[in-house]
Amino acid sequence: MNKNDLSLSSDNYVPKLFWIVIYKDGTKVSQKDINSINIDRKNLKSMLIVDEELNVVFTQHFKSGQTMLYRNRTIMKEGVGPIDRIHMLGWQAGDQRHIAFIYESDNRVECGDFDEIGNNPWVYPMQLKDHDLVAVE
């Protein structure tokens, strides 16, 4: 698949990074192949964030009892459009959570305990407030 054929969001942003999962049996599945997050979490060994040349930017290994956490967010700039994307990848086990923020613009990684960095609006689904709604005529 050509990267120009890849449409992971409705904003026409062509991602610079994507994920690859590796299952316990060695099978690998790429985001480019399935374009969804239907991952068999019970058999997950690792999840990689890679660039177009398949250089690994970040690897998350999973131990027994850990559940994968993953979201991505596109950062928009008014009048410009999409300017960056953040991949949030980590794990949860009981009340323990660890998460990493991987920025596409510079491959910067920030990670730590979810309680330290996870109280971030990027982590949660977007919720519109009344003042965010615009009347269309």
Helices and strands as residue ranges (DSSP letters): G 3-5, E 17-23, E 28-30, H 31-34, G 41-43, E 44-51, E 56-61, E 67-77, E 81-93, E 96-103, E 109-113, H 114-117, G 130-132
